[in-house]
Amino acid sequence: MIKPLKLTSAGAALALSLGIAGCGTTSTPTQGNGAAAHSRLIIGYAADATSLDPAQVTDINSGQVLNQMYDTLVQYNTHGQLTSDLATAWKE
């Protein structure tokens, strides 16, 4: 049987080490003007995409990922009107 004091000590040591690790910093190489040399955008979704096949997508998360991967023939502008994306001409 584990003694309560050892269990408490182990829990306190774990909490302390996680707290210290969370306070660490990372350095990013900078260019001459102070801007980051390597930038990246991280986007969080509630769940992973279930498929990357546009014909098979039925969920919102997969649709959002595919929206970033593929261009469309037309798209809507801020006024709700169709504008060209890849299409050069079309008939409504």
PyMOL Python script that loads the backbone (N, CA, C, O; Angstrom):
from pymol import cmd

cmd.read_pdbstr("""\
ATOM      1  N   MET A   1       0.840  -1.179   0.000  1.00  0.00           N
ATOM      2  CA  MET A   1       0.000   0.000   0.000  1.00  0.00           C
ATOM      3  C   MET A   1       0.889   1.249   0.000  1.00  0.00           C
ATOM      4  O   MET A   1       1.891   1.306   0.714  1.00  0.00           O
ATOM      5  N   ILE A   2       0.520   2.229  -0.793  1.00  0.00           N
ATOM      6  CA  ILE A   2       1.285   3.473  -0.884  1.00  0.00           C
ATOM      7  C   ILE A   2       0.910   4.351   0.302  1.00  0.00           C
ATOM      8  O   ILE A   2      -0.267   4.535   0.613  1.00  0.00           O
ATOM      9  N   LYS A   3       1.901   4.870   0.935  1.00  0.00           N
ATOM     10  CA  LYS A   3       1.655   5.732   2.087  1.00  0.00           C
ATOM     11  C   LYS A   3       1.144   7.085   1.602  1.00  0.00           C
ATOM     12  O   LYS A   3       1.606   7.587   0.577  1.00  0.00           O
ATOM     13  N   PRO A   4       0.184   7.689   2.334  1.00  0.00           N
ATOM     14  CA  PRO A   4      -0.360   8.980   1.912  1.00  0.00           C
ATOM     15  C   PRO A   4       0.696  10.069   1.786  1.00  0.00           C
ATOM     16  O   PRO A   4       0.573  10.941   0.925  1.00  0.00           O
ATOM     17  N   LEU A   5       1.732  10.041   2.623  1.00  0.00           N
ATOM     18  CA  LEU A   5       2.767  11.070   2.557  1.00  0.00           C
ATOM     19  C   LEU A   5       3.553  10.971   1.251  1.00  0.00           C
ATOM     20  O   LEU A   5       3.863  11.992   0.637  1.00  0.00           O
ATOM     21  N   LYS A   6       3.881   9.741   0.820  1.00  0.00           N
ATOM     22  CA  LYS A   6       4.617   9.561  -0.437  1.00  0.00           C
ATOM     23  C   LYS A   6       3.752   9.987  -1.617  1.00  0.00           C
ATOM     24  O   LYS A   6       4.248  10.606  -2.560  1.00  0.00           O
ATOM     25  N   LEU A   7       2.458   9.659  -1.571  1.00  0.00           N
ATOM     26  CA  LEU A   7       1.561  10.036  -2.653  1.00  0.00           C
ATOM     27  C   LEU A   7       1.422  11.553  -2.733  1.00  0.00           C
ATOM     28  O   LEU A   7       1.418  12.117  -3.828  1.00  0.00           O
ATOM     29  N   THR A   8       1.309  12.206  -1.606  1.00  0.00           N
ATOM     30  CA  THR A   8       1.207  13.666  -1.567  1.00  0.00           C
ATOM     31  C   THR A   8       2.498  14.308  -2.062  1.00  0.00           C
ATOM     32  O   THR A   8       2.460  15.289  -2.805  1.00  0.00           O
ATOM     33  N   SER A   9       3.630  13.763  -1.657  1.00  0.00           N
ATOM     34  CA  SER A   9       4.920  14.305  -2.096  1.00  0.00           C
ATOM     35  C   SER A   9       5.090  14.156  -3.602  1.00  0.00           C
ATOM     36  O   SER A   9       5.575  15.067  -4.272  1.00  0.00           O
ATOM     37  N   ALA A  10       4.685  12.995  -4.134  1.00  0.00           N
ATOM     38  CA  ALA A  10       4.801  12.770  -5.572  1.00  0.00           C
ATOM     39  C   ALA A  10       3.891  13.726  -6.334  1.00  0.00           C
ATOM     40  O   ALA A  10       4.284  14.259  -7.371  1.00  0.00           O
ATOM     41  N   GLY A  11       2.680  13.949  -5.829  1.00  0.00           N
ATOM     42  CA  GLY A  11       1.751  14.881  -6.480  1.00  0.00           C
ATOM     43  C   GLY A  11       2.261  16.302  -6.441  1.00  0.00           C
ATOM     44  O   GLY A  11       2.130  17.037  -7.420  1.00  0.00           O
ATOM     45  N   ALA A  12       2.841  16.702  -5.318  1.00  0.00           N
ATOM     46  CA  ALA A  12       3.382  18.055  -5.198  1.00  0.00           C
ATOM     47  C   ALA A  12       4.576  18.241  -6.132  1.00  0.00           C
ATOM     48  O   ALA A  12       4.720  19.295  -6.752  1.00  0.00           O
ATOM     49  N   ALA A  13       5.426  17.231  -6.233  1.00  0.00           N
ATOM     50  CA  ALA A  13       6.588  17.314  -7.126  1.00  0.00           C
ATOM     51  C   ALA A  13       6.140  17.407  -8.580  1.00  0.00           C
ATOM     52  O   ALA A  13       6.728  18.154  -9.361  1.00  0.00           O
ATOM     53  N   LEU A  14       5.110  16.659  -8.948  1.00  0.00           N
ATOM     54  CA  LEU A  14       4.586  16.701 -10.310  1.00  0.00           C
ATOM     55  C   LEU A  14       4.000  18.079 -10.615  1.00  0.00           C
ATOM     56  O   LEU A  14       4.268  18.649 -11.672  1.00  0.00           O
ATOM     57  N   ALA A  15       3.206  18.608  -9.696  1.00  0.00           N
ATOM     58  CA  ALA A  15       2.602  19.926  -9.897  1.00  0.00           C
ATOM     59  C   ALA A  15       3.666  21.006 -10.019  1.00  0.00           C
ATOM     60  O   ALA A  15       3.554  21.899 -10.858  1.00  0.00           O
ATOM     61  N   LEU A  16       4.698  20.928  -9.186  1.00  0.00           N
ATOM     62  CA  LEU A  16       5.783  21.907  -9.236  1.00  0.00           C
ATOM     63  C   LEU A  16       6.537  21.829 -10.556  1.00  0.00           C
ATOM     64  O   LEU A  16       6.845  22.861 -11.154  1.00  0.00           O
ATOM     65  N   SER A  17       6.835  20.625 -11.016  1.00  0.00           N
ATOM     66  CA  SER A  17       7.583  20.485 -12.270  1.00  0.00           C
ATOM     67  C   SER A  17       6.758  20.953 -13.460  1.00  0.00           C
ATOM     68  O   SER A  17       7.308  21.540 -14.391  1.00  0.00           O
ATOM     69  N   LEU A  18       5.445  20.707 -13.450  1.00  0.00           N
ATOM     70  CA  LEU A  18       4.595  21.198 -14.538  1.00  0.00           C
ATOM     71  C   LEU A  18       4.502  22.720 -14.513  1.00  0.00           C
ATOM     72  O   LEU A  18       4.477  23.366 -15.560  1.00  0.00           O
ATOM     73  N   GLY A  19       4.452  23.281 -13.317  1.00  0.00           N
ATOM     74  CA  GLY A  19       4.407  24.737 -13.199  1.00  0.00           C
ATOM     75  C   GLY A  19       5.673  25.384 -13.709  1.00  0.00           C
ATOM     76  O   GLY A  19       5.618  26.406 -14.393  1.00  0.00           O
ATOM     77  N   ILE A  20       6.808  24.805 -13.387  1.00  0.00           N
ATOM     78  CA  ILE A  20       8.090  25.349 -13.844  1.00  0.00           C
ATOM     79  C   ILE A  20       8.215  25.208 -15.356  1.00  0.00           C
ATOM     80  O   ILE A  20       8.689  26.124 -16.028  1.00  0.00           O
ATOM     81  N   ALA A  21       7.789  24.055 -15.898  1.00  0.00           N
ATOM     82  CA  ALA A  21       7.872  23.843 -17.349  1.00  0.00           C
ATOM     83  C   ALA A  21       6.973  24.825 -18.087  1.00  0.00           C
ATOM     84  O   ALA A  21       7.325  25.268 -19.180  1.00  0.00           O
ATOM     85  N   GLY A  22       5.822  25.177 -17.519  1.00  0.00           N
ATOM     86  CA  GLY A  22       4.915  26.123 -18.159  1.00  0.00           C
ATOM     87  C   GLY A  22       5.443  27.542 -18.160  1.00  0.00           C
ATOM     88  O   GLY A  22       4.975  28.369 -18.943  1.00  0.00           O
ATOM     89  N   CYS A  23       6.399  27.845 -17.308  1.00  0.00           N
ATOM     90  CA  CYS A  23       6.952  29.200 -17.238  1.00  0.00           C
ATOM     91  C   CYS A  23       8.121  29.409 -18.183  1.00  0.00           C
ATOM     92  O   CYS A  23       8.667  30.510 -18.251  1.00  0.00           O
ATOM     93  N   GLY A  24       8.513  28.386 -18.906  1.00  0.00           N
ATOM     94  CA  GLY A  24       9.647  28.497 -19.813  1.00  0.00           C
ATOM     95  C   GLY A  24       9.321  29.371 -21.004  1.00  0.00           C
ATOM     96  O   GLY A  24       8.151  29.604 -21.306  1.00  0.00           O
ATOM     97  N   THR A  25      10.330  29.850 -21.672  1.00  0.00           N
ATOM     98  CA  THR A  25      10.144  30.670 -22.866  1.00  0.00           C
ATOM     99  C   THR A  25      10.813  29.993 -24.036  1.00  0.00           C
ATOM    100  O   THR A  25      11.716  29.172 -23.876  1.00  0.00           O
ATOM    101  N   THR A  26      10.352  30.354 -25.209  1.00  0.00           N
ATOM    102  CA  THR A  26      10.991  29.861 -26.420  1.00  0.00           C
ATOM    103  C   THR A  26      11.527  31.063 -27.168  1.00  0.00           C
ATOM    104  O   THR A  26      10.938  32.143 -27.130  1.00  0.00           O
ATOM    105  N   SER A  27      12.620  30.878 -27.832  1.00  0.00           N
ATOM    106  CA  SER A  27      13.185  31.987 -28.600  1.00  0.00           C
ATOM    107  C   SER A  27      12.904  31.757 -30.071  1.00  0.00           C
ATOM    108  O   SER A  27      12.980  30.631 -30.563  1.00  0.00           O
ATOM    109  N   THR A  28      12.583  32.825 -30.761  1.00  0.00           N
ATOM    110  CA  THR A  28      12.312  32.786 -32.189  1.00  0.00           C
ATOM    111  C   THR A  28      13.377  33.609 -32.886  1.00  0.00           C
ATOM    112  O   THR A  28      13.607  34.760 -32.516  1.00  0.00           O
ATOM    113  N   PRO A  29      14.038  33.032 -33.901  1.00  0.00           N
ATOM    114  CA  PRO A  29      15.038  33.815 -34.619  1.00  0.00           C
ATOM    115  C   PRO A  29      14.379  35.037 -35.250  1.00  0.00           C
ATOM    116  O   PRO A  29      13.277  34.942 -35.791  1.00  0.00           O
ATOM    117  N   THR A  30      15.042  36.167 -35.182  1.00  0.00           N
ATOM    118  CA  THR A  30      14.479  37.391 -35.748  1.00  0.00           C
ATOM    119  C   THR A  30      15.318  37.889 -36.905  1.00  0.00           C
ATOM    120  O   THR A  30      16.512  37.608 -37.014  1.00  0.00           O
ATOM    121  N   GLN A  31      14.646  38.640 -37.766  1.00  0.00           N
ATOM    122  CA  GLN A  31      15.347  39.266 -38.867  1.00  0.00           C
ATOM    123  C   GLN A  31      15.895  40.601 -38.378  1.00  0.00           C
ATOM    124  O   GLN A  31      15.696  40.963 -37.219  1.00  0.00           O
ATOM    125  N   GLY A  32      16.565  41.319 -39.227  1.00  0.00           N
ATOM    126  CA  GLY A  32      17.176  42.585 -38.839  1.00  0.00           C
ATOM    127  C   GLY A  32      16.190  43.621 -38.333  1.00  0.00           C
ATOM    128  O   GLY A  32      16.547  44.464 -37.511  1.00  0.00           O
ATOM    129  N   ASN A  33      14.927  43.571 -38.821  1.00  0.00           N
ATOM    130  CA  ASN A  33      13.955  44.575 -38.399  1.00  0.00           C
ATOM    131  C   ASN A  33      13.188  44.150 -37.144  1.00  0.00           C
ATOM    132  O   ASN A  33      12.236  44.825 -36.755  1.00  0.00           O
ATOM    133  N   GLY A  34      13.579  43.057 -36.509  1.00  0.00           N
ATOM    134  CA  GLY A  34      12.926  42.587 -35.290  1.00  0.00           C
ATOM    135  C   GLY A  34      11.760  41.655 -35.538  1.00  0.00           C
ATOM    136  O   GLY A  34      11.206  41.109 -34.583  1.00  0.00           O
ATOM    137  N   ALA A  35      11.365  41.451 -36.795  1.00  0.00           N
ATOM    138  CA  ALA A  35      10.251  40.557 -37.103  1.00  0.00           C
ATOM    139  C   ALA A  35      10.715  39.109 -37.003  1.00  0.00           C
ATOM    140  O   ALA A  35      11.891  38.808 -37.205  1.00  0.00           O
ATOM    141  N   ALA A  36       9.792  38.230 -36.693  1.00  0.00           N
ATOM    142  CA  ALA A  36      10.129  36.811 -36.584  1.00  0.00           C
ATOM    143  C   ALA A  36      10.514  36.269 -37.951  1.00  0.00           C
ATOM    144  O   ALA A  36       9.838  36.542 -38.942  1.00  0.00           O
ATOM    145  N   ALA A  37      11.595  35.505 -38.007  1.00  0.00           N
ATOM    146  CA  ALA A  37      12.060  34.925 -39.263  1.00  0.00           C
ATOM    147  C   ALA A  37      11.151  33.784 -39.695  1.00  0.00           C
ATOM    148  O   ALA A  37      10.935  33.588 -40.891  1.00  0.00           O
ATOM    149  N   HIS A  38      10.622  33.036 -38.751  1.00  0.00           N
ATOM    150  CA  HIS A  38       9.744  31.912 -39.050  1.00  0.00           C
ATOM    151  C   HIS A  38       8.444  32.124 -38.297  1.00  0.00           C
ATOM    152  O   HIS A  38       8.414  32.078 -37.067  1.00  0.00           O
ATOM    153  N   SER A  39       7.383  32.355 -39.031  1.00  0.00           N
ATOM    154  CA  SER A  39       6.078  32.542 -38.419  1.00  0.00           C
ATOM    155  C   SER A  39       5.187  31.388 -38.813  1.00  0.00           C
ATOM    156  O   SER A  39       5.324  30.823 -39.898  1.00  0.00           O
ATOM    157  N   ARG A  40       4.267  31.039 -37.919  1.00  0.00           N
ATOM    158  CA  ARG A  40       3.305  30.019 -38.280  1.00  0.00           C
ATOM    159  C   ARG A  40       1.988  30.330 -37.602  1.00  0.00           C
ATOM    160  O   ARG A  40       1.948  30.944 -36.537  1.00  0.00           O
ATOM    161  N   LEU A  41       0.927  29.902 -38.227  1.00  0.00           N
ATOM    162  CA  LEU A  41      -0.414  30.097 -37.731  1.00  0.00           C
ATOM    163  C   LEU A  41      -0.947  28.748 -37.293  1.00  0.00           C
ATOM    164  O   LEU A  41      -0.947  27.791 -38.068  1.00  0.00           O
ATOM    165  N   ILE A  42      -1.394  28.671 -36.069  1.00  0.00           N
ATOM    166  CA  ILE A  42      -1.953  27.424 -35.542  1.00  0.00           C
ATOM    167  C   ILE A  42      -3.435  27.649 -35.301  1.00  0.00           C
ATOM    168  O   ILE A  42      -3.823  28.563 -34.573  1.00  0.00           O
ATOM    169  N   ILE A  43      -4.262  26.809 -35.916  1.00  0.00           N
ATOM    170  CA  ILE A  43      -5.709  26.924 -35.790  1.00  0.00           C
ATOM    171  C   ILE A  43      -6.226  25.697 -35.061  1.00  0.00           C
ATOM    172  O   ILE A  43      -5.907  24.569 -35.436  1.00  0.00           O
ATOM    173  N   GLY A  44      -7.007  25.904 -34.042  1.00  0.00           N
ATOM    174  CA  GLY A  44      -7.571  24.794 -33.287  1.00  0.00           C
ATOM    175  C   GLY A  44      -9.001  24.492 -33.714  1.00  0.00           C
ATOM    176  O   GLY A  44      -9.803  25.409 -33.889  1.00  0.00           O
ATOM    177  N   TYR A  45      -9.316  23.246 -33.877  1.00  0.00           N
ATOM    178  CA  TYR A  45     -10.665  22.800 -34.201  1.00  0.00           C
ATOM    179  C   TYR A  45     -11.168  21.919 -33.079  1.00  0.00           C
ATOM    180  O   TYR A  45     -10.376  21.347 -32.330  1.00  0.00           O
ATOM    181  N   ALA A  46     -12.469  21.806 -32.958  1.00  0.00           N
ATOM    182  CA  ALA A  46     -13.073  20.981 -31.908  1.00  0.00           C
ATOM    183  C   ALA A  46     -12.789  19.495 -32.136  1.00  0.00           C
ATOM    184  O   ALA A  46     -12.752  18.720 -31.180  1.00  0.00           O
ATOM    185  N   ALA A  47     -12.591  19.097 -33.381  1.00  0.00           N
ATOM    186  CA  ALA A  47     -12.322  17.695 -33.708  1.00  0.00           C
ATOM    187  C   ALA A  47     -11.519  17.641 -35.000  1.00  0.00           C
ATOM    188  O   ALA A  47     -11.462  18.614 -35.751  1.00  0.00           O
ATOM    189  N   ASP A  48     -10.903  16.497 -35.248  1.00  0.00           N
ATOM    190  CA  ASP A  48     -10.143  16.312 -36.478  1.00  0.00           C
ATOM    191  C   ASP A  48     -11.078  16.144 -37.666  1.00  0.00           C
ATOM    192  O   ASP A  48     -12.242  15.779 -37.507  1.00  0.00           O
ATOM    193  N   ALA A  49     -10.559  16.412 -38.852  1.00  0.00           N
ATOM    194  CA  ALA A  49     -11.320  16.173 -40.070  1.00  0.00           C
ATOM    195  C   ALA A  49     -11.511  14.674 -40.240  1.00  0.00           C
ATOM    196  O   ALA A  49     -10.579  13.896 -40.037  1.00  0.00           O
ATOM    197  N   THR A  50     -12.718  14.272 -40.612  1.00  0.00           N
ATOM    198  CA  THR A  50     -12.984  12.852 -40.793  1.00  0.00           C
ATOM    199  C   THR A  50     -12.579  12.369 -42.174  1.00  0.00           C
ATOM    200  O   THR A  50     -12.320  11.181 -42.362  1.00  0.00           O
ATOM    201  N   SER A  51     -12.521  13.280 -43.150  1.00  0.00           N
ATOM    202  CA  SER A  51     -12.142  12.916 -44.509  1.00  0.00           C
ATOM    203  C   SER A  51     -11.582  14.147 -45.202  1.00  0.00           C
ATOM    204  O   SER A  51     -11.990  15.268 -44.900  1.00  0.00           O
ATOM    205  N   LEU A  52     -10.667  13.951 -46.112  1.00  0.00           N
ATOM    206  CA  LEU A  52     -10.148  15.039 -46.935  1.00  0.00           C
ATOM    207  C   LEU A  52     -10.638  14.912 -48.369  1.00  0.00           C
ATOM    208  O   LEU A  52     -10.143  15.606 -49.257  1.00  0.00           O
ATOM    209  N   ASP A  53     -11.604  14.035 -48.602  1.00  0.00           N
ATOM    210  CA  ASP A  53     -12.222  13.856 -49.911  1.00  0.00           C
ATOM    211  C   ASP A  53     -13.452  14.763 -49.969  1.00  0.00           C
ATOM    212  O   ASP A  53     -14.411  14.529 -49.234  1.00  0.00           O
ATOM    213  N   PRO A  54     -13.452  15.786 -50.817  1.00  0.00           N
ATOM    214  CA  PRO A  54     -14.580  16.714 -50.853  1.00  0.00           C
ATOM    215  C   PRO A  54     -15.922  16.036 -51.118  1.00  0.00           C
ATOM    216  O   PRO A  54     -16.958  16.542 -50.687  1.00  0.00           O
ATOM    217  N   ALA A  55     -15.922  14.917 -51.808  1.00  0.00           N
ATOM    218  CA  ALA A  55     -17.176  14.216 -52.084  1.00  0.00           C
ATOM    219  C   ALA A  55     -17.702  13.457 -50.869  1.00  0.00           C
ATOM    220  O   ALA A  55     -18.875  13.083 -50.843  1.00  0.00           O
ATOM    221  N   GLN A  56     -16.868  13.225 -49.872  1.00  0.00           N
ATOM    222  CA  GLN A  56     -17.256  12.441 -48.707  1.00  0.00           C
ATOM    223  C   GLN A  56     -17.502  13.269 -47.454  1.00  0.00           C
ATOM    224  O   GLN A  56     -17.946  12.724 -46.444  1.00  0.00           O
ATOM    225  N   VAL A  57     -17.230  14.549 -47.487  1.00  0.00           N
ATOM    226  CA  VAL A  57     -17.304  15.383 -46.287  1.00  0.00           C
ATOM    227  C   VAL A  57     -18.761  15.639 -45.901  1.00  0.00           C
ATOM    228  O   VAL A  57     -19.573  16.065 -46.721  1.00  0.00           O
ATOM    229  N   THR A  58     -19.068  15.369 -44.634  1.00  0.00           N
ATOM    230  CA  THR A  58     -20.416  15.616 -44.123  1.00  0.00           C
ATOM    231  C   THR A  58     -20.392  16.398 -42.809  1.00  0.00           C
ATOM    232  O   THR A  58     -21.454  16.674 -42.251  1.00  0.00           O
ATOM    233  N   ASP A  59     -19.215  16.761 -42.300  1.00  0.00           N
ATOM    234  CA  ASP A  59     -19.141  17.463 -41.022  1.00  0.00           C
ATOM    235  C   ASP A  59     -18.473  18.825 -41.192  1.00  0.00           C
ATOM    236  O   ASP A  59     -17.756  19.067 -42.162  1.00  0.00           O
ATOM    237  N   ILE A  60     -18.721  19.690 -40.245  1.00  0.00           N
ATOM    238  CA  ILE A  60     -18.241  21.071 -40.315  1.00  0.00           C
ATOM    239  C   ILE A  60     -16.718  21.149 -40.236  1.00  0.00           C
ATOM    240  O   ILE A  60     -16.104  21.909 -40.985  1.00  0.00           O
ATOM    241  N   ASN A  61     -16.101  20.377 -39.345  1.00  0.00           N
ATOM    242  CA  ASN A  61     -14.643  20.466 -39.184  1.00  0.00           C
ATOM    243  C   ASN A  61     -13.916  20.066 -40.461  1.00  0.00           C
ATOM    244  O   ASN A  61     -12.945  20.718 -40.845  1.00  0.00           O
ATOM    245  N   SER A  62     -14.366  19.013 -41.120  1.00  0.00           N
ATOM    246  CA  SER A  62     -13.743  18.609 -42.380  1.00  0.00           C
ATOM    247  C   SER A  62     -13.954  19.677 -43.440  1.00  0.00           C
ATOM    248  O   SER A  62     -13.054  19.955 -44.232  1.00  0.00           O
ATOM    249  N   GLY A  63     -15.143  20.279 -43.461  1.00  0.00           N
ATOM    250  CA  GLY A  63     -15.429  21.345 -44.420  1.00  0.00           C
ATOM    251  C   GLY A  63     -14.529  22.537 -44.230  1.00  0.00           C
ATOM    252  O   GLY A  63     -14.083  23.141 -45.205  1.00  0.00           O
ATOM    253  N   GLN A  64     -14.252  22.890 -42.975  1.00  0.00           N
ATOM    254  CA  GLN A  64     -13.369  24.025 -42.708  1.00  0.00           C
ATOM    255  C   GLN A  64     -11.937  23.727 -43.150  1.00  0.00           C
ATOM    256  O   GLN A  64     -11.256  24.610 -43.672  1.00  0.00           O
ATOM    257  N   VAL A  65     -11.483  22.509 -42.949  1.00  0.00           N
ATOM    258  CA  VAL A  65     -10.132  22.137 -43.390  1.00  0.00           C
ATOM    259  C   VAL A  65     -10.060  22.151 -44.908  1.00  0.00           C
ATOM    260  O   VAL A  65      -9.106  22.683 -45.476  1.00  0.00           O
ATOM    261  N   LEU A  66     -11.060  21.572 -45.577  1.00  0.00           N
ATOM    262  CA  LEU A  66     -11.058  21.546 -47.040  1.00  0.00           C
ATOM    263  C   LEU A  66     -11.168  22.950 -47.622  1.00  0.00           C
ATOM    264  O   LEU A  66     -10.621  23.221 -48.691  1.00  0.00           O
ATOM    265  N   ASN A  67     -11.861  23.834 -46.938  1.00  0.00           N
ATOM    266  CA  ASN A  67     -11.974  25.208 -47.402  1.00  0.00           C
ATOM    267  C   ASN A  67     -10.605  25.872 -47.471  1.00  0.00           C
ATOM    268  O   ASN A  67     -10.386  26.738 -48.317  1.00  0.00           O
ATOM    269  N   GLN A  68      -9.683  25.486 -46.602  1.00  0.00           N
ATOM    270  CA  GLN A  68      -8.330  26.038 -46.609  1.00  0.00           C
ATOM    271  C   GLN A  68      -7.430  25.353 -47.643  1.00  0.00           C
ATOM    272  O   GLN A  68      -6.390  25.892 -48.019  1.00  0.00           O
ATOM    273  N   MET A  69      -7.839  24.155 -48.103  1.00  0.00           N
ATOM    274  CA  MET A  69      -6.988  23.382 -49.013  1.00  0.00           C
ATOM    275  C   MET A  69      -7.308  23.591 -50.487  1.00  0.00           C
ATOM    276  O   MET A  69      -6.416  23.532 -51.333  1.00  0.00           O
ATOM    277  N   TYR A  70      -8.582  23.834 -50.796  1.00  0.00           N
ATOM    278  CA  TYR A  70      -9.010  23.875 -52.190  1.00  0.00           C
ATOM    279  C   TYR A  70      -9.587  25.232 -52.544  1.00  0.00           C
ATOM    280  O   TYR A  70     -10.191  25.904 -51.708  1.00  0.00           O
ATOM    281  N   ASP A  71      -9.390  25.628 -53.798  1.00  0.00           N
ATOM    282  CA  ASP A  71     -10.047  26.809 -54.334  1.00  0.00           C
ATOM    283  C   ASP A  71     -11.366  26.374 -54.972  1.00  0.00           C
ATOM    284  O   ASP A  71     -11.521  25.216 -55.361  1.00  0.00           O
ATOM    285  N   THR A  72     -12.304  27.296 -55.076  1.00  0.00           N
ATOM    286  CA  THR A  72     -13.591  27.000 -55.693  1.00  0.00           C
ATOM    287  C   THR A  72     -13.696  27.758 -57.009  1.00  0.00           C
ATOM    288  O   THR A  72     -12.894  28.648 -57.291  1.00  0.00           O
ATOM    289  N   LEU A  73     -14.703  27.394 -57.818  1.00  0.00           N
ATOM    290  CA  LEU A  73     -14.905  28.094 -59.085  1.00  0.00           C
ATOM    291  C   LEU A  73     -15.388  29.515 -58.849  1.00  0.00           C
ATOM    292  O   LEU A  73     -14.906  30.454 -59.482  1.00  0.00           O
ATOM    293  N   VAL A  74     -16.343  29.673 -57.934  1.00  0.00           N
ATOM    294  CA  VAL A  74     -16.862  30.995 -57.586  1.00  0.00           C
ATOM    295  C   VAL A  74     -16.950  31.090 -56.074  1.00  0.00           C
ATOM    296  O   VAL A  74     -16.891  30.081 -55.372  1.00  0.00           O
ATOM    297  N   GLN A  75     -17.092  32.314 -55.579  1.00  0.00           N
ATOM    298  CA  GLN A  75     -17.270  32.524 -54.140  1.00  0.00           C
ATOM    299  C   GLN A  75     -18.173  33.735 -53.937  1.00  0.00           C
ATOM    300  O   GLN A  75     -18.421  34.500 -54.868  1.00  0.00           O
ATOM    301  N   TYR A  76     -18.655  33.897 -52.724  1.00  0.00           N
ATOM    302  CA  TYR A  76     -19.503  35.044 -52.398  1.00  0.00           C
ATOM    303  C   TYR A  76     -18.647  36.169 -51.841  1.00  0.00           C
ATOM    304  O   TYR A  76     -17.729  35.931 -51.055  1.00  0.00           O
ATOM    305  N   ASN A  77     -18.952  37.402 -52.253  1.00  0.00           N
ATOM    306  CA  ASN A  77     -18.249  38.554 -51.689  1.00  0.00           C
ATOM    307  C   ASN A  77     -18.985  39.029 -50.442  1.00  0.00           C
ATOM    308  O   ASN A  77     -19.941  38.386 -50.008  1.00  0.00           O
ATOM    309  N   THR A  78     -18.558  40.132 -49.868  1.00  0.00           N
ATOM    310  CA  THR A  78     -19.154  40.626 -48.628  1.00  0.00           C
ATOM    311  C   THR A  78     -20.588  41.108 -48.811  1.00  0.00           C
ATOM    312  O   THR A  78     -21.307  41.274 -47.825  1.00  0.00           O
ATOM    313  N   HIS A  79     -21.021  41.338 -50.056  1.00  0.00           N
ATOM    314  CA  HIS A  79     -22.387  41.780 -50.337  1.00  0.00           C
ATOM    315  C   HIS A  79     -23.296  40.617 -50.722  1.00  0.00           C
ATOM    316  O   HIS A  79     -24.454  40.832 -51.078  1.00  0.00           O
ATOM    317  N   GLY A  80     -22.787  39.389 -50.656  1.00  0.00           N
ATOM    318  CA  GLY A  80     -23.593  38.211 -50.985  1.00  0.00           C
ATOM    319  C   GLY A  80     -23.714  37.936 -52.471  1.00  0.00           C
ATOM    320  O   GLY A  80     -24.562  37.147 -52.887  1.00  0.00           O
ATOM    321  N   GLN A  81     -22.882  38.573 -53.274  1.00  0.00           N
ATOM    322  CA  GLN A  81     -22.916  38.373 -54.724  1.00  0.00           C
ATOM    323  C   GLN A  81     -21.807  37.404 -55.125  1.00  0.00           C
ATOM    324  O   GLN A  81     -20.741  37.372 -54.511  1.00  0.00           O
ATOM    325  N   LEU A  82     -22.080  36.611 -56.171  1.00  0.00           N
ATOM    326  CA  LEU A  82     -21.066  35.681 -56.670  1.00  0.00           C
ATOM    327  C   LEU A  82     -19.964  36.432 -57.396  1.00  0.00           C
ATOM    328  O   LEU A  82     -20.226  37.323 -58.203  1.00  0.00           O
ATOM    329  N   THR A  83     -18.739  36.062 -57.100  1.00  0.00           N
ATOM    330  CA  THR A  83     -17.574  36.591 -57.803  1.00  0.00           C
ATOM    331  C   THR A  83     -16.706  35.417 -58.218  1.00  0.00           C
ATOM    332  O   THR A  83     -16.838  34.324 -57.668  1.00  0.00           O
ATOM    333  N   SER A  84     -15.828  35.627 -59.172  1.00  0.00           N
ATOM    334  CA  SER A  84     -14.997  34.524 -59.661  1.00  0.00           C
ATOM    335  C   SER A  84     -13.882  34.203 -58.674  1.00  0.00           C
ATOM    336  O   SER A  84     -13.342  35.089 -58.012  1.00  0.00           O
ATOM    337  N   ASP A  85     -13.551  32.924 -58.589  1.00  0.00           N
ATOM    338  CA  ASP A  85     -12.379  32.482 -57.838  1.00  0.00           C
ATOM    339  C   ASP A  85     -11.451  31.832 -58.851  1.00  0.00           C
ATOM    340  O   ASP A  85     -10.423  32.416 -59.192  1.00  0.00           O
ATOM    341  N   LEU A  86     -11.777  30.654 -59.337  1.00  0.00           N
ATOM    342  CA  LEU A  86     -11.012  30.040 -60.415  1.00  0.00           C
ATOM    343  C   LEU A  86     -11.695  30.210 -61.769  1.00  0.00           C
ATOM    344  O   LEU A  86     -11.033  30.175 -62.806  1.00  0.00           O
ATOM    345  N   ALA A  87     -13.013  30.394 -61.764  1.00  0.00           N
ATOM    346  CA  ALA A  87     -13.757  30.525 -63.009  1.00  0.00           C
ATOM    347  C   ALA A  87     -13.435  31.850 -63.695  1.00  0.00           C
ATOM    348  O   ALA A  87     -13.283  32.884 -63.043  1.00  0.00           O
ATOM    349  N   THR A  88     -13.336  31.800 -65.008  1.00  0.00           N
ATOM    350  CA  THR A  88     -13.115  33.024 -65.770  1.00  0.00           C
ATOM    351  C   THR A  88     -14.425  33.570 -66.301  1.00  0.00           C
ATOM    352  O   THR A  88     -14.527  34.766 -66.576  1.00  0.00           O
ATOM    353  N   ALA A  89     -15.438  32.713 -66.451  1.00  0.00           N
ATOM    354  CA  ALA A  89     -16.768  33.155 -66.903  1.00  0.00           C
ATOM    355  C   ALA A  89     -17.789  32.088 -66.512  1.00  0.00           C
ATOM    356  O   ALA A  89     -17.453  30.911 -66.382  1.00  0.00           O
ATOM    357  N   TRP A  90     -19.044  32.515 -66.325  1.00  0.00           N
ATOM    358  CA  TRP A  90     -20.120  31.578 -66.021  1.00  0.00           C
ATOM    359  C   TRP A  90     -21.451  32.239 -66.316  1.00  0.00           C
ATOM    360  O   TRP A  90     -21.536  33.463 -66.413  1.00  0.00           O
ATOM    361  N   LYS A  91     -22.499  31.424 -66.459  1.00  0.00           N
ATOM    362  CA  LYS A  91     -23.856  31.920 -66.669  1.00  0.00           C
ATOM    363  C   LYS A  91     -24.668  31.581 -65.439  1.00  0.00           C
ATOM    364  O   LYS A  91     -24.584  30.473 -64.908  1.00  0.00           O
ATOM    365  N   GLU A  92     -25.468  32.557 -64.984  1.00  0.00           N
ATOM    366  CA  GLU A  92     -26.307  32.320 -63.805  1.00  0.00           C
ATOM    367  C   GLU A  92     -27.636  31.768 -64.214  1.00  0.00           C
ATOM    368  O   GLU A  92     -28.483  31.502 -63.361  1.00  0.00           O
TER     369      GLU A  92
END
""", "prot")
cmd.dss("prot")
cmd.show_as("cartoon", "prot")
cmd.util.cbc("prot")
cmd.orient("prot")
